[in-house]
Amino acid sequence: MNLRVRVVHCGDRRWYADIDDADDPQPDDPFWYVDNCRSQPQALESACAELRLLAGRMVRGDEINRVLEVTGVPV
């Protein structure tokens, strides 16, 4: 699996970030996301911190789930 971070500017002082499989053609169900960050650096720092946690779980052999699998609520 090739995880990637995506950061998107969604309007006035609102940034979104998610982590998904780079090979997934449908970016509608990421492994993690955060919304309403006040700056691009805040969104990127949050995503990178979570990416480190997800990578550690993968190295240990833990299963990582997509948001929809955990919450049942689409992003």
PyMOL Python script that loads the backbone (N, CA, C, O; Angstrom):
from pymol import cmd

cmd.read_pdbstr("""\
ATOM      1  N   MET A   1       0.847  -1.170   0.000  1.00  0.00           N
ATOM      2  CA  MET A   1       0.000   0.000   0.000  1.00  0.00           C
ATOM      3  C   MET A   1       0.896   1.238   0.000  1.00  0.00           C
ATOM      4  O   MET A   1       1.917   1.275   0.687  1.00  0.00           O
ATOM      5  N   ASN A   2       0.514   2.229  -0.760  1.00  0.00           N
ATOM      6  CA  ASN A   2       1.269   3.465  -0.895  1.00  0.00           C
ATOM      7  C   ASN A   2       0.405   4.616  -0.378  1.00  0.00           C
ATOM      8  O   ASN A   2      -0.393   5.178  -1.128  1.00  0.00           O
ATOM      9  N   LEU A   3       0.562   4.966   0.894  1.00  0.00           N
ATOM     10  CA  LEU A   3      -0.255   6.021   1.476  1.00  0.00           C
ATOM     11  C   LEU A   3       0.250   7.394   1.040  1.00  0.00           C
ATOM     12  O   LEU A   3       1.447   7.602   0.842  1.00  0.00           O
ATOM     13  N   ARG A   4      -0.679   8.311   0.899  1.00  0.00           N
ATOM     14  CA  ARG A   4      -0.329   9.682   0.532  1.00  0.00           C
ATOM     15  C   ARG A   4      -1.192  10.652   1.325  1.00  0.00           C
ATOM     16  O   ARG A   4      -2.309  10.333   1.733  1.00  0.00           O
ATOM     17  N   VAL A   5      -0.647  11.839   1.531  1.00  0.00           N
ATOM     18  CA  VAL A   5      -1.359  12.929   2.191  1.00  0.00           C
ATOM     19  C   VAL A   5      -1.818  13.899   1.118  1.00  0.00           C
ATOM     20  O   VAL A   5      -1.077  14.224   0.191  1.00  0.00           O
ATOM     21  N   ARG A   6      -3.046  14.352   1.261  1.00  0.00           N
ATOM     22  CA  ARG A   6      -3.590  15.371   0.350  1.00  0.00           C
ATOM     23  C   ARG A   6      -4.096  16.520   1.216  1.00  0.00           C
ATOM     24  O   ARG A   6      -4.796  16.300   2.204  1.00  0.00           O
ATOM     25  N   VAL A   7      -3.738  17.741   0.844  1.00  0.00           N
ATOM     26  CA  VAL A   7      -4.192  18.939   1.547  1.00  0.00           C
ATOM     27  C   VAL A   7      -4.876  19.834   0.524  1.00  0.00           C
ATOM     28  O   VAL A   7      -4.333  20.104  -0.547  1.00  0.00           O
ATOM     29  N   VAL A   8      -6.089  20.294   0.871  1.00  0.00           N
ATOM     30  CA  VAL A   8      -6.905  21.068  -0.067  1.00  0.00           C
ATOM     31  C   VAL A   8      -7.392  22.346   0.617  1.00  0.00           C
ATOM     32  O   VAL A   8      -7.848  22.313   1.760  1.00  0.00           O
ATOM     33  N   HIS A   9      -7.291  23.460  -0.088  1.00  0.00           N
ATOM     34  CA  HIS A   9      -7.847  24.727   0.407  1.00  0.00           C
ATOM     35  C   HIS A   9      -9.317  24.771   0.029  1.00  0.00           C
ATOM     36  O   HIS A   9      -9.662  24.670  -1.149  1.00  0.00           O
ATOM     37  N   CYS A  10     -10.182  24.920   1.021  1.00  0.00           N
ATOM     38  CA  CYS A  10     -11.630  24.838   0.791  1.00  0.00           C
ATOM     39  C   CYS A  10     -12.330  26.170   0.978  1.00  0.00           C
ATOM     40  O   CYS A  10     -13.547  26.201   1.160  1.00  0.00           O
ATOM     41  N   GLY A  11     -11.610  27.249   0.940  1.00  0.00           N
ATOM     42  CA  GLY A  11     -12.241  28.555   1.095  1.00  0.00           C
ATOM     43  C   GLY A  11     -11.563  29.371   2.164  1.00  0.00           C
ATOM     44  O   GLY A  11     -10.476  29.036   2.635  1.00  0.00           O
ATOM     45  N   ASP A  12     -12.209  30.429   2.533  1.00  0.00           N
ATOM     46  CA  ASP A  12     -11.651  31.390   3.474  1.00  0.00           C
ATOM     47  C   ASP A  12     -11.245  30.729   4.787  1.00  0.00           C
ATOM     48  O   ASP A  12     -12.100  30.313   5.569  1.00  0.00           O
ATOM     49  N   ARG A  13      -9.937  30.635   5.027  1.00  0.00           N
ATOM     50  CA  ARG A  13      -9.369  30.100   6.268  1.00  0.00           C
ATOM     51  C   ARG A  13      -9.885  28.702   6.603  1.00  0.00           C
ATOM     52  O   ARG A  13     -10.127  28.389   7.768  1.00  0.00           O
ATOM     53  N   ARG A  14     -10.053  27.870   5.588  1.00  0.00           N
ATOM     54  CA  ARG A  14     -10.522  26.503   5.809  1.00  0.00           C
ATOM     55  C   ARG A  14      -9.701  25.553   4.946  1.00  0.00           C
ATOM     56  O   ARG A  14      -9.674  25.674   3.722  1.00  0.00           O
ATOM     57  N   TRP A  15      -9.037  24.613   5.598  1.00  0.00           N
ATOM     58  CA  TRP A  15      -8.211  23.626   4.914  1.00  0.00           C
ATOM     59  C   TRP A  15      -8.655  22.226   5.327  1.00  0.00           C
ATOM     60  O   TRP A  15      -9.077  22.000   6.462  1.00  0.00           O
ATOM     61  N   TYR A  16      -8.552  21.299   4.389  1.00  0.00           N
ATOM     62  CA  TYR A  16      -8.932  19.899   4.575  1.00  0.00           C
ATOM     63  C   TYR A  16      -7.703  19.057   4.269  1.00  0.00           C
ATOM     64  O   TYR A  16      -6.937  19.392   3.365  1.00  0.00           O
ATOM     65  N   ALA A  17      -7.503  17.975   5.002  1.00  0.00           N
ATOM     66  CA  ALA A  17      -6.422  17.040   4.707  1.00  0.00           C
ATOM     67  C   ALA A  17      -6.944  15.621   4.873  1.00  0.00           C
ATOM     68  O   ALA A  17      -7.798  15.350   5.717  1.00  0.00           O
ATOM     69  N   ASP A  18      -6.415  14.724   4.054  1.00  0.00           N
ATOM     70  CA  ASP A  18      -6.755  13.314   4.230  1.00  0.00           C
ATOM     71  C   ASP A  18      -5.568  12.437   3.896  1.00  0.00           C
ATOM     72  O   ASP A  18      -4.576  12.888   3.322  1.00  0.00           O
ATOM     73  N   ILE A  19      -5.693  11.168   4.270  1.00  0.00           N
ATOM     74  CA  ILE A  19      -4.693  10.152   3.958  1.00  0.00           C
ATOM     75  C   ILE A  19      -5.419   9.032   3.249  1.00  0.00           C
ATOM     76  O   ILE A  19      -6.421   8.505   3.733  1.00  0.00           O
ATOM     77  N   ASP A  20      -4.888   8.680   2.085  1.00  0.00           N
ATOM     78  CA  ASP A  20      -5.515   7.629   1.290  1.00  0.00           C
ATOM     79  C   ASP A  20      -4.445   6.830   0.573  1.00  0.00           C
ATOM     80  O   ASP A  20      -3.270   7.198   0.578  1.00  0.00           O
ATOM     81  N   ASP A  21      -4.854   5.750  -0.033  1.00  0.00           N
ATOM     82  CA  ASP A  21      -3.974   4.929  -0.854  1.00  0.00           C
ATOM     83  C   ASP A  21      -3.768   5.653  -2.178  1.00  0.00           C
ATOM     84  O   ASP A  21      -4.737   5.975  -2.865  1.00  0.00           O
ATOM     85  N   ALA A  22      -2.529   5.910  -2.538  1.00  0.00           N
ATOM     86  CA  ALA A  22      -2.228   6.646  -3.768  1.00  0.00           C
ATOM     87  C   ALA A  22      -2.744   5.921  -5.005  1.00  0.00           C
ATOM     88  O   ALA A  22      -2.959   6.545  -6.044  1.00  0.00           O
ATOM     89  N   ASP A  23      -2.944   4.617  -4.903  1.00  0.00           N
ATOM     90  CA  ASP A  23      -3.415   3.842  -6.051  1.00  0.00           C
ATOM     91  C   ASP A  23      -4.937   3.738  -6.120  1.00  0.00           C
ATOM     92  O   ASP A  23      -5.474   3.112  -7.033  1.00  0.00           O
ATOM     93  N   ASP A  24      -5.635   4.349  -5.160  1.00  0.00           N
ATOM     94  CA  ASP A  24      -7.100   4.307  -5.137  1.00  0.00           C
ATOM     95  C   ASP A  24      -7.650   5.349  -6.099  1.00  0.00           C
ATOM     96  O   ASP A  24      -7.423   6.542  -5.896  1.00  0.00           O
ATOM     97  N   PRO A  25      -8.366   4.937  -7.139  1.00  0.00           N
ATOM     98  CA  PRO A  25      -8.888   5.901  -8.112  1.00  0.00           C
ATOM     99  C   PRO A  25     -10.054   6.735  -7.581  1.00  0.00           C
ATOM    100  O   PRO A  25     -10.396   7.753  -8.183  1.00  0.00           O
ATOM    101  N   GLN A  26     -10.663   6.335  -6.483  1.00  0.00           N
ATOM    102  CA  GLN A  26     -11.804   7.050  -5.903  1.00  0.00           C
ATOM    103  C   GLN A  26     -11.391   7.608  -4.534  1.00  0.00           C
ATOM    104  O   GLN A  26     -11.357   6.857  -3.559  1.00  0.00           O
ATOM    105  N   PRO A  27     -11.081   8.896  -4.439  1.00  0.00           N
ATOM    106  CA  PRO A  27     -10.629   9.445  -3.152  1.00  0.00           C
ATOM    107  C   PRO A  27     -11.783   9.801  -2.214  1.00  0.00           C
ATOM    108  O   PRO A  27     -11.704  10.788  -1.483  1.00  0.00           O
ATOM    109  N   ASP A  28     -12.859   8.999  -2.231  1.00  0.00           N
ATOM    110  CA  ASP A  28     -14.049   9.339  -1.451  1.00  0.00           C
ATOM    111  C   ASP A  28     -14.130   8.633  -0.099  1.00  0.00           C
ATOM    112  O   ASP A  28     -15.058   8.889   0.667  1.00  0.00           O
ATOM    113  N   ASP A  29     -13.186   7.758   0.208  1.00  0.00           N
ATOM    114  CA  ASP A  29     -13.208   7.047   1.481  1.00  0.00           C
ATOM    115  C   ASP A  29     -11.781   6.880   1.994  1.00  0.00           C
ATOM    116  O   ASP A  29     -11.203   5.799   1.885  1.00  0.00           O
ATOM    117  N   PRO A  30     -11.210   7.950   2.554  1.00  0.00           N
ATOM    118  CA  PRO A  30      -9.823   7.894   3.015  1.00  0.00           C
ATOM    119  C   PRO A  30      -9.684   7.080   4.304  1.00  0.00           C
ATOM    120  O   PRO A  30     -10.674   6.684   4.920  1.00  0.00           O
ATOM    121  N   PHE A  31      -8.447   6.844   4.689  1.00  0.00           N
ATOM    122  CA  PHE A  31      -8.169   6.171   5.955  1.00  0.00           C
ATOM    123  C   PHE A  31      -8.293   7.141   7.126  1.00  0.00           C
ATOM    124  O   PHE A  31      -8.528   6.724   8.260  1.00  0.00           O
ATOM    125  N   TRP A  32      -8.136   8.421   6.852  1.00  0.00           N
ATOM    126  CA  TRP A  32      -8.191   9.444   7.894  1.00  0.00           C
ATOM    127  C   TRP A  32      -8.444  10.779   7.212  1.00  0.00           C
ATOM    128  O   TRP A  32      -8.049  10.977   6.063  1.00  0.00           O
ATOM    129  N   TYR A  33      -9.101  11.696   7.915  1.00  0.00           N
ATOM    130  CA  TYR A  33      -9.241  13.062   7.402  1.00  0.00           C
ATOM    131  C   TYR A  33      -9.452  14.049   8.539  1.00  0.00           C
ATOM    132  O   TYR A  33      -9.856  13.681   9.642  1.00  0.00           O
ATOM    133  N   VAL A  34      -9.172  15.295   8.245  1.00  0.00           N
ATOM    134  CA  VAL A  34      -9.438  16.399   9.160  1.00  0.00           C
ATOM    135  C   VAL A  34      -9.971  17.551   8.312  1.00  0.00           C
ATOM    136  O   VAL A  34      -9.515  17.778   7.191  1.00  0.00           O
ATOM    137  N   ASP A  35     -10.935  18.266   8.861  1.00  0.00           N
ATOM    138  CA  ASP A  35     -11.564  19.377   8.145  1.00  0.00           C
ATOM    139  C   ASP A  35     -11.496  20.616   9.025  1.00  0.00           C
ATOM    140  O   ASP A  35     -11.281  20.523  10.233  1.00  0.00           O
ATOM    141  N   ASN A  36     -11.678  21.750   8.418  1.00  0.00           N
ATOM    142  CA  ASN A  36     -11.741  23.036   9.125  1.00  0.00           C
ATOM    143  C   ASN A  36     -10.439  23.440   9.805  1.00  0.00           C
ATOM    144  O   ASN A  36     -10.464  24.103  10.841  1.00  0.00           O
ATOM    145  N   CYS A  37      -9.309  23.050   9.237  1.00  0.00           N
ATOM    146  CA  CYS A  37      -8.039  23.564   9.746  1.00  0.00           C
ATOM    147  C   CYS A  37      -7.937  25.031   9.345  1.00  0.00           C
ATOM    148  O   CYS A  37      -8.414  25.423   8.280  1.00  0.00           O
ATOM    149  N   ARG A  38      -7.322  25.828  10.187  1.00  0.00           N
ATOM    150  CA  ARG A  38      -7.254  27.265   9.938  1.00  0.00           C
ATOM    151  C   ARG A  38      -6.122  27.655   9.005  1.00  0.00           C
ATOM    152  O   ARG A  38      -6.087  28.784   8.516  1.00  0.00           O
ATOM    153  N   SER A  39      -5.186  26.730   8.748  1.00  0.00           N
ATOM    154  CA  SER A  39      -4.068  27.053   7.864  1.00  0.00           C
ATOM    155  C   SER A  39      -3.578  25.789   7.169  1.00  0.00           C
ATOM    156  O   SER A  39      -3.847  24.671   7.608  1.00  0.00           O
ATOM    157  N   GLN A  40      -2.857  25.992   6.082  1.00  0.00           N
ATOM    158  CA  GLN A  40      -2.258  24.872   5.372  1.00  0.00           C
ATOM    159  C   GLN A  40      -1.234  24.145   6.252  1.00  0.00           C
ATOM    160  O   GLN A  40      -1.251  22.915   6.299  1.00  0.00           O
ATOM    161  N   PRO A  41      -0.342  24.862   6.952  1.00  0.00           N
ATOM    162  CA  PRO A  41       0.604  24.155   7.826  1.00  0.00           C
ATOM    163  C   PRO A  41      -0.091  23.325   8.907  1.00  0.00           C
ATOM    164  O   PRO A  41       0.365  22.227   9.226  1.00  0.00           O
ATOM    165  N   GLN A  42      -1.175  23.828   9.467  1.00  0.00           N
ATOM    166  CA  GLN A  42      -1.903  23.068  10.488  1.00  0.00           C
ATOM    167  C   GLN A  42      -2.459  21.774   9.890  1.00  0.00           C
ATOM    168  O   GLN A  42      -2.344  20.711  10.501  1.00  0.00           O
ATOM    169  N   ALA A  43      -3.058  21.857   8.707  1.00  0.00           N
ATOM    170  CA  ALA A  43      -3.602  20.671   8.046  1.00  0.00           C
ATOM    171  C   ALA A  43      -2.494  19.670   7.728  1.00  0.00           C
ATOM    172  O   ALA A  43      -2.650  18.469   7.946  1.00  0.00           O
ATOM    173  N   LEU A  44      -1.383  20.170   7.216  1.00  0.00           N
ATOM    174  CA  LEU A  44      -0.270  19.300   6.850  1.00  0.00           C
ATOM    175  C   LEU A  44       0.371  18.658   8.075  1.00  0.00           C
ATOM    176  O   LEU A  44       0.695  17.470   8.050  1.00  0.00           O
ATOM    177  N   GLU A  45       0.557  19.414   9.131  1.00  0.00           N
ATOM    178  CA  GLU A  45       1.129  18.861  10.363  1.00  0.00           C
ATOM    179  C   GLU A  45       0.224  17.785  10.959  1.00  0.00           C
ATOM    180  O   GLU A  45       0.707  16.745  11.408  1.00  0.00           O
ATOM    181  N   SER A  46      -1.075  18.028  10.964  1.00  0.00           N
ATOM    182  CA  SER A  46      -2.016  17.023  11.476  1.00  0.00           C
ATOM    183  C   SER A  46      -1.947  15.748  10.659  1.00  0.00           C
ATOM    184  O   SER A  46      -1.904  14.648  11.210  1.00  0.00           O
ATOM    185  N   ALA A  47      -1.937  15.899   9.339  1.00  0.00           N
ATOM    186  CA  ALA A  47      -1.901  14.738   8.454  1.00  0.00           C
ATOM    187  C   ALA A  47      -0.596  13.963   8.594  1.00  0.00           C
ATOM    188  O   ALA A  47      -0.607  12.732   8.610  1.00  0.00           O
ATOM    189  N   CYS A  48       0.520  14.663   8.693  1.00  0.00           N
ATOM    190  CA  CYS A  48       1.807  13.975   8.826  1.00  0.00           C
ATOM    191  C   CYS A  48       1.912  13.233  10.155  1.00  0.00           C
ATOM    192  O   CYS A  48       2.477  12.140  10.210  1.00  0.00           O
ATOM    193  N   ALA A  49       1.376  13.812  11.217  1.00  0.00           N
ATOM    194  CA  ALA A  49       1.374  13.126  12.510  1.00  0.00           C
ATOM    195  C   ALA A  49       0.555  11.842  12.428  1.00  0.00           C
ATOM    196  O   ALA A  49       0.967  10.801  12.939  1.00  0.00           O
ATOM    197  N   GLU A  50      -0.598  11.922  11.787  1.00  0.00           N
ATOM    198  CA  GLU A  50      -1.438  10.728  11.635  1.00  0.00           C
ATOM    199  C   GLU A  50      -0.790   9.713  10.702  1.00  0.00           C
ATOM    200  O   GLU A  50      -0.905   8.508  10.927  1.00  0.00           O
ATOM    201  N   LEU A  51      -0.116  10.177   9.667  1.00  0.00           N
ATOM    202  CA  LEU A  51       0.575   9.272   8.738  1.00  0.00           C
ATOM    203  C   LEU A  51       1.647   8.468   9.479  1.00  0.00           C
ATOM    204  O   LEU A  51       1.812   7.275   9.227  1.00  0.00           O
ATOM    205  N   ARG A  52       2.371   9.115  10.386  1.00  0.00           N
ATOM    206  CA  ARG A  52       3.370   8.388  11.181  1.00  0.00           C
ATOM    207  C   ARG A  52       2.702   7.287  12.013  1.00  0.00           C
ATOM    208  O   ARG A  52       3.227   6.178  12.115  1.00  0.00           O
ATOM    209  N   LEU A  53       1.545   7.597  12.606  1.00  0.00           N
ATOM    210  CA  LEU A  53       0.826   6.590  13.399  1.00  0.00           C
ATOM    211  C   LEU A  53       0.336   5.436  12.524  1.00  0.00           C
ATOM    212  O   LEU A  53       0.482   4.269  12.888  1.00  0.00           O
ATOM    213  N   LEU A  54      -0.243   5.767  11.370  1.00  0.00           N
ATOM    214  CA  LEU A  54      -0.730   4.718  10.466  1.00  0.00           C
ATOM    215  C   LEU A  54       0.420   3.843   9.971  1.00  0.00           C
ATOM    216  O   LEU A  54       0.286   2.621   9.901  1.00  0.00           O
ATOM    217  N   ALA A  55       1.541   4.461   9.629  1.00  0.00           N
ATOM    218  CA  ALA A  55       2.700   3.694   9.151  1.00  0.00           C
ATOM    219  C   ALA A  55       3.189   2.741  10.237  1.00  0.00           C
ATOM    220  O   ALA A  55       3.543   1.597   9.951  1.00  0.00           O
ATOM    221  N   GLY A  56       3.209   3.212  11.477  1.00  0.00           N
ATOM    222  CA  GLY A  56       3.619   2.342  12.586  1.00  0.00           C
ATOM    223  C   GLY A  56       2.688   1.164  12.756  1.00  0.00           C
ATOM    224  O   GLY A  56       3.132   0.044  13.009  1.00  0.00           O
ATOM    225  N   ARG A  57       1.393   1.413  12.619  1.00  0.00           N
ATOM    226  CA  ARG A  57       0.421   0.314  12.717  1.00  0.00           C
ATOM    227  C   ARG A  57       0.632  -0.699  11.595  1.00  0.00           C
ATOM    228  O   ARG A  57       0.550  -1.907  11.816  1.00  0.00           O
ATOM    229  N   MET A  58       0.905  -0.196  10.389  1.00  0.00           N
ATOM    230  CA  MET A  58       1.120  -1.103   9.253  1.00  0.00           C
ATOM    231  C   MET A  58       2.378  -1.939   9.459  1.00  0.00           C
ATOM    232  O   MET A  58       2.380  -3.130   9.147  1.00  0.00           O
ATOM    233  N   VAL A  59       3.445  -1.340   9.976  1.00  0.00           N
ATOM    234  CA  VAL A  59       4.685  -2.072  10.227  1.00  0.00           C
ATOM    235  C   VAL A  59       4.450  -3.196  11.232  1.00  0.00           C
ATOM    236  O   VAL A  59       5.019  -4.280  11.099  1.00  0.00           O
ATOM    237  N   ARG A  60       3.611  -2.938  12.238  1.00  0.00           N
ATOM    238  CA  ARG A  60       3.284  -3.971  13.233  1.00  0.00           C
ATOM    239  C   ARG A  60       2.350  -5.043  12.676  1.00  0.00           C
ATOM    240  O   ARG A  60       2.141  -6.078  13.310  1.00  0.00           O
ATOM    241  N   GLY A  61       1.788  -4.797  11.492  1.00  0.00           N
ATOM    242  CA  GLY A  61       0.869  -5.755  10.900  1.00  0.00           C
ATOM    243  C   GLY A  61      -0.580  -5.524  11.269  1.00  0.00           C
ATOM    244  O   GLY A  61      -1.440  -6.351  10.963  1.00  0.00           O
ATOM    245  N   ASP A  62      -0.863  -4.400  11.930  1.00  0.00           N
ATOM    246  CA  ASP A  62      -2.243  -4.074  12.286  1.00  0.00           C
ATOM    247  C   ASP A  62      -3.040  -3.713  11.035  1.00  0.00           C
ATOM    248  O   ASP A  62      -2.498  -3.179  10.068  1.00  0.00           O
ATOM    249  N   GLU A  63      -4.305  -4.008  11.073  1.00  0.00           N
ATOM    250  CA  GLU A  63      -5.192  -3.621   9.975  1.00  0.00           C
ATOM    251  C   GLU A  63      -5.540  -2.142  10.125  1.00  0.00           C
ATOM    252  O   GLU A  63      -5.799  -1.672  11.233  1.00  0.00           O
ATOM    253  N   ILE A  64      -5.545  -1.422   9.029  1.00  0.00           N
ATOM    254  CA  ILE A  64      -6.020  -0.038   9.079  1.00  0.00           C
ATOM    255  C   ILE A  64      -7.318   0.028   8.273  1.00  0.00           C
ATOM    256  O   ILE A  64      -7.444  -0.568   7.204  1.00  0.00           O
ATOM    257  N   ASN A  65      -8.254   0.758   8.814  1.00  0.00           N
ATOM    258  CA  ASN A  65      -9.582   0.832   8.215  1.00  0.00           C
ATOM    259  C   ASN A  65      -9.837   2.207   7.614  1.00  0.00           C
ATOM    260  O   ASN A  65      -9.281   3.219   8.041  1.00  0.00           O
ATOM    261  N   ARG A  66     -10.687   2.198   6.620  1.00  0.00           N
ATOM    262  CA  ARG A  66     -11.121   3.459   6.018  1.00  0.00           C
ATOM    263  C   ARG A  66     -12.183   4.095   6.909  1.00  0.00           C
ATOM    264  O   ARG A  66     -12.828   3.415   7.708  1.00  0.00           O
ATOM    265  N   VAL A  67     -12.356   5.405   6.764  1.00  0.00           N
ATOM    266  CA  VAL A  67     -13.306   6.158   7.581  1.00  0.00           C
ATOM    267  C   VAL A  67     -14.695   5.539   7.514  1.00  0.00           C
ATOM    268  O   VAL A  67     -15.341   5.358   8.546  1.00  0.00           O
ATOM    269  N   LEU A  68     -15.156   5.216   6.327  1.00  0.00           N
ATOM    270  CA  LEU A  68     -16.498   4.670   6.151  1.00  0.00           C
ATOM    271  C   LEU A  68     -16.671   3.328   6.860  1.00  0.00           C
ATOM    272  O   LEU A  68     -17.751   3.028   7.369  1.00  0.00           O
ATOM    273  N   GLU A  69     -15.603   2.519   6.895  1.00  0.00           N
ATOM    274  CA  GLU A  69     -15.669   1.230   7.591  1.00  0.00           C
ATOM    275  C   GLU A  69     -15.842   1.416   9.097  1.00  0.00           C
ATOM    276  O   GLU A  69     -16.482   0.599   9.758  1.00  0.00           O
ATOM    277  N   VAL A  70     -15.281   2.474   9.624  1.00  0.00           N
ATOM    278  CA  VAL A  70     -15.292   2.720  11.071  1.00  0.00           C
ATOM    279  C   VAL A  70     -16.557   3.474  11.487  1.00  0.00           C
ATOM    280  O   VAL A  70     -17.215   3.111  12.463  1.00  0.00           O
ATOM    281  N   THR A  71     -16.887   4.521  10.741  1.00  0.00           N
ATOM    282  CA  THR A  71     -17.991   5.397  11.165  1.00  0.00           C
ATOM    283  C   THR A  71     -19.306   5.113  10.471  1.00  0.00           C
ATOM    284  O   THR A  71     -20.373   5.382  11.023  1.00  0.00           O
ATOM    285  N   GLY A  72     -19.242   4.572   9.268  1.00  0.00           N
ATOM    286  CA  GLY A  72     -20.455   4.377   8.484  1.00  0.00           C
ATOM    287  C   GLY A  72     -20.967   5.673   7.852  1.00  0.00           C
ATOM    288  O   GLY A  72     -22.005   5.688   7.192  1.00  0.00           O
ATOM    289  N   VAL A  73     -20.217   6.759   8.067  1.00  0.00           N
ATOM    290  CA  VAL A  73     -20.614   8.068   7.540  1.00  0.00           C
ATOM    291  C   VAL A  73     -19.657   8.458   6.420  1.00  0.00           C
ATOM    292  O   VAL A  73     -18.447   8.502   6.641  1.00  0.00           O
ATOM    293  N   PRO A  74     -20.173   8.746   5.210  1.00  0.00           N
ATOM    294  CA  PRO A  74     -19.278   9.142   4.124  1.00  0.00           C
ATOM    295  C   PRO A  74     -18.613  10.480   4.399  1.00  0.00           C
ATOM    296  O   PRO A  74     -19.168  11.347   5.074  1.00  0.00           O
ATOM    297  N   VAL A  75     -17.427  10.623   3.866  1.00  0.00           N
ATOM    298  CA  VAL A  75     -16.655  11.863   4.020  1.00  0.00           C
ATOM    299  C   VAL A  75     -17.252  12.944   3.141  1.00  0.00           C
ATOM    300  O   VAL A  75     -16.753  14.069   3.121  1.00  0.00           O
TER     301      VAL A  75
END
""", "prot")
cmd.dss("prot")
cmd.show_as("cartoon", "prot")
cmd.util.cbc("prot")
cmd.orient("prot")
